[in-house]
């Protein structure tokens, strides 16, 4: 947040008109917006100032949306990322989500729809929202801090994206019980997604990889086909 308490959002698009229109719309909704024309410049600026969310065009020059997602998550950044891309390209959507995006919105979506989707992901990262989250969750050797989106196990620590933290949190709360794909999908926000998509499977795959990194051999997320997933207690 900025010193005045406004959520900070960076808009990355080479379309200056679209960027200005989005910035004006979001400014009216009490957000502090900054526009960047290139993905690499937006990423380089993260060293000086970390935003609460980034809206990035999947066609942004020098570092497109998917590359930005991967670089940001590899660097440990947990801010929300919404990719603005080709809405009818399912492969594009899955790729961006797998690389760390929290949501995917068509590039030509109305400002009102984009704002609604942005509010959903911001609720997971803003300090005010964190204050209402449950305290640290524990399940065996797993310790999850939902507010900080930090997972600790076996003496190791790993940062999670908002979507990963939401999925893992639900699995930990329901440890020993099967959680359906539809329920896990709902934790990622009410944005319209196809329940038959692999968005949930992608998040689980990334979670398993991260958990294995902090506690080798301790990954207890089980697949229960065709229903969903279970965290062994």
C-alpha positions as CSV (number, residue, x, y, z in Angstrom):
1,X,0.0,0.0,0.0
2,X,1.0,3.6,-0.5
3,X,1.5,5.9,2.5
4,X,-2.1,7.0,2.2
5,X,-3.3,3.4,2.6
6,X,-4.3,2.9,-1.1
7,X,-3.6,-0.4,-2.7
8,X,-0.8,-0.1,-5.3
9,X,-1.4,-1.5,-8.7
10,X,1.0,-1.6,-11.7
11,X,-0.5,-1.7,-15.2
12,X,1.8,-3.1,-17.9
13,X,0.7,-2.7,-21.5
14,X,2.2,-1.2,-24.7
15,X,-1.3,0.1,-25.5
16,X,-1.0,3.6,-24.0
17,X,-4.7,4.3,-24.5
18,X,-5.8,1.2,-22.8
19,X,-3.4,1.8,-19.9
20,X,-4.6,5.3,-19.3
21,X,-8.2,4.2,-19.4
22,X,-7.6,1.5,-16.9
23,X,-5.5,3.8,-14.7
24,X,-8.3,6.4,-14.7
25,X,-10.9,3.9,-13.8
26,X,-8.9,2.3,-11.0
27,X,-7.9,5.7,-9.6
28,X,-11.6,6.6,-9.2
29,X,-11.8,3.4,-7.1
30,X,-9.1,4.6,-4.6
31,X,-6.2,2.6,-6.1
32,X,-2.7,4.0,-6.6
33,X,-1.9,3.1,-10.2
34,X,1.4,3.2,-12.2
35,X,1.7,2.5,-15.9
36,X,4.6,0.7,-17.6
37,X,5.0,0.0,-21.3
38,X,7.4,-2.9,-21.0
39,X,7.4,-6.0,-18.8
40,X,11.2,-5.9,-18.1
41,X,11.0,-2.3,-16.9
42,X,8.1,-3.2,-14.6
43,X,10.0,-6.1,-13.2
44,X,13.2,-4.1,-12.7
45,X,11.2,-1.5,-10.7
46,X,10.2,-4.1,-8.2
47,X,13.5,-3.7,-6.4
48,X,12.5,-0.2,-5.3
49,X,8.8,-0.6,-4.8
50,X,6.7,-3.7,-4.5
51,X,3.0,-3.3,-5.5
52,X,0.0,-5.1,-4.2
53,X,-1.0,-6.3,-7.7
54,X,0.2,-6.2,-11.3
55,X,-2.1,-6.2,-14.3
56,X,0.0,-7.2,-17.3
57,X,-0.7,-7.7,-20.9
58,X,0.3,-11.2,-22.1
59,X,1.7,-9.4,-25.2
60,X,3.7,-6.8,-23.3
61,X,7.1,-6.1,-25.0
62,X,10.4,-7.4,-23.7
63,X,8.7,-9.5,-20.9
64,X,5.2,-10.7,-21.7
65,X,2.7,-11.7,-19.0
66,X,3.7,-15.4,-18.7
67,X,7.4,-14.6,-18.5
68,X,6.7,-11.9,-15.9
69,X,4.7,-14.3,-13.8
70,X,7.5,-16.9,-13.8
71,X,10.2,-14.3,-13.0
72,X,8.2,-12.8,-10.2
73,X,7.3,-16.1,-8.5
74,X,10.9,-17.4,-8.9
75,X,12.1,-14.2,-7.1
76,X,9.7,-14.9,-4.2
77,X,7.2,-12.1,-4.9
78,X,3.7,-12.9,-3.5
79,X,1.8,-9.9,-4.9
80,X,-1.3,-10.7,-7.0
81,X,-0.8,-11.0,-10.8
82,X,-3.7,-10.7,-13.3
83,X,-2.8,-11.4,-16.9
84,X,-4.7,-9.6,-19.7
85,X,-4.6,-12.0,-22.7
86,X,-6.4,-13.6,-25.5
87,X,-9.6,-14.8,-23.8
88,X,-10.4,-17.6,-26.3
89,X,-7.0,-19.2,-26.0
90,X,-7.3,-22.0,-23.4
91,X,-3.6,-23.0,-23.7
92,X,-2.6,-19.4,-23.1
93,X,-4.8,-19.3,-19.9
94,X,-3.4,-22.6,-18.5
95,X,0.2,-21.6,-19.2
96,X,-0.2,-18.3,-17.4
97,X,-1.9,-19.9,-14.4
98,X,0.8,-22.5,-14.3
99,X,3.5,-19.9,-14.3
100,X,2.0,-18.1,-11.3
101,X,-0.8,-15.8,-12.4
102,X,-3.7,-15.5,-10.0
103,X,-6.3,-14.8,-12.7
104,X,-6.5,-14.4,-16.5
105,X,-8.8,-11.8,-18.1
106,X,-9.4,-11.1,-21.8
107,X,-7.4,-8.1,-22.9
108,X,-10.5,-6.4,-24.2
109,X,-12.6,-7.0,-21.1
110,X,-14.6,-4.0,-19.8
111,X,-12.9,-2.0,-17.0
112,X,-15.8,-3.0,-14.7
113,X,-15.1,-6.7,-15.1
114,X,-11.4,-6.3,-14.7
115,X,-12.0,-4.3,-11.5
116,X,-14.3,-7.0,-10.1
117,X,-11.7,-9.7,-10.7
118,X,-8.9,-7.5,-9.3
119,X,-10.8,-7.0,-6.1
120,X,-10.9,-10.7,-5.6
121,X,-7.2,-11.2,-5.8
122,X,-6.5,-8.1,-3.8
123,X,-8.5,-9.4,-0.9
124,X,-5.9,-12.1,-0.5
125,X,-2.9,-9.8,-0.3
126,X,-3.9,-6.6,1.4
127,X,-2.9,-6.2,5.1
128,X,-6.5,-5.4,6.0
129,X,-7.7,-8.7,4.5
130,X,-4.9,-10.6,6.2
131,X,-6.0,-9.4,9.6
132,X,-9.3,-11.3,9.1
133,X,-7.6,-14.5,8.0
134,X,-7.3,-17.5,10.3
135,X,-4.2,-17.8,12.4
136,X,-1.4,-20.1,11.4
137,X,-2.7,-23.4,10.3
138,X,-0.9,-26.6,11.4
139,X,-1.2,-30.1,10.1
140,X,1.6,-32.4,11.3
141,X,4.8,-30.8,10.3
142,X,3.1,-28.4,8.0
143,X,2.7,-24.8,9.2
144,X,0.9,-22.3,6.9
145,X,0.7,-18.6,7.6
146,X,-2.2,-17.5,5.3
147,X,-1.5,-13.8,5.8
148,X,2.2,-13.9,4.9
149,X,1.5,-16.7,2.4
150,X,4.4,-18.6,3.9
151,X,4.7,-22.4,4.3
152,X,7.1,-24.0,6.8
153,X,7.9,-27.7,7.1
154,X,10.9,-29.8,8.1
155,X,12.9,-26.7,9.0
156,X,12.4,-25.2,5.6
157,X,10.3,-22.3,4.4
158,X,8.7,-21.5,1.0
159,X,6.6,-18.6,-0.3
160,X,3.3,-19.3,-1.9
161,X,1.2,-17.4,-4.4
162,X,-2.3,-16.3,-3.2
163,X,-3.9,-19.2,-5.1
164,X,-1.5,-21.8,-3.8
165,X,-2.0,-20.5,-0.2
166,X,-5.8,-20.6,-0.6
167,X,-5.8,-24.2,-1.9
168,X,-3.3,-25.5,0.7
169,X,-5.2,-23.7,3.5
170,X,-8.5,-25.5,2.5
171,X,-6.7,-28.8,2.3
172,X,-5.2,-28.3,5.7
173,X,-8.5,-27.3,7.3
174,X,-10.1,-30.5,5.9
175,X,-7.1,-32.8,6.4
176,X,-8.1,-36.4,6.0
177,X,-11.2,-35.5,3.9
178,X,-11.5,-35.3,0.2
179,X,-11.8,-31.7,-1.1
180,X,-13.5,-31.5,-4.5
181,X,-12.0,-29.6,-7.5
182,X,-15.0,-27.3,-7.4
183,X,-14.3,-26.3,-3.8
184,X,-10.7,-25.7,-4.5
185,X,-11.6,-23.7,-7.6
186,X,-13.8,-21.6,-5.5
187,X,-11.0,-20.6,-3.2
188,X,-9.3,-18.9,-6.2
189,X,-12.2,-16.4,-6.3
190,X,-15.7,-16.2,-8.0
191,X,-14.2,-15.4,-11.4
192,X,-16.0,-17.6,-14.0
193,X,-13.8,-20.5,-14.8
194,X,-14.5,-23.8,-16.4
195,X,-14.7,-26.5,-13.7
196,X,-13.3,-29.0,-16.2
197,X,-10.2,-27.0,-16.8
198,X,-6.8,-27.9,-15.2
199,X,-6.5,-24.8,-13.2
200,X,-6.8,-26.7,-9.9
201,X,-4.5,-29.5,-11.1
202,X,-1.9,-26.9,-12.0
203,X,-2.0,-25.3,-8.5
204,X,-1.7,-28.7,-6.9
205,X,1.3,-29.6,-9.1
206,X,3.1,-26.4,-8.1
207,X,2.2,-27.0,-4.4
208,X,3.6,-30.5,-4.5
209,X,6.8,-29.3,-6.0
210,X,7.3,-26.6,-3.4
211,X,6.4,-28.8,-0.5
212,X,8.8,-31.5,-1.7
213,X,11.5,-28.7,-1.7
214,X,11.1,-27.9,2.0
215,X,10.4,-31.5,3.2
216,X,11.6,-34.2,0.8
217,X,9.4,-37.2,1.0
218,X,6.9,-35.4,3.2
219,X,4.4,-34.4,0.5
220,X,1.0,-35.7,1.6
221,X,-1.3,-34.3,-1.0
222,X,-3.1,-37.3,-2.6
223,X,-5.2,-37.4,-5.8
224,X,-8.7,-38.9,-5.4
225,X,-9.9,-39.4,-8.9
226,X,-12.2,-38.2,-10.2
227,X,-13.3,-36.1,-7.2
228,X,-10.4,-34.0,-6.1
229,X,-7.6,-34.0,-3.6
230,X,-6.9,-35.0,0.0
231,X,-4.2,-34.0,2.5
232,X,-3.2,-37.0,4.5
233,X,-3.3,-36.1,8.3
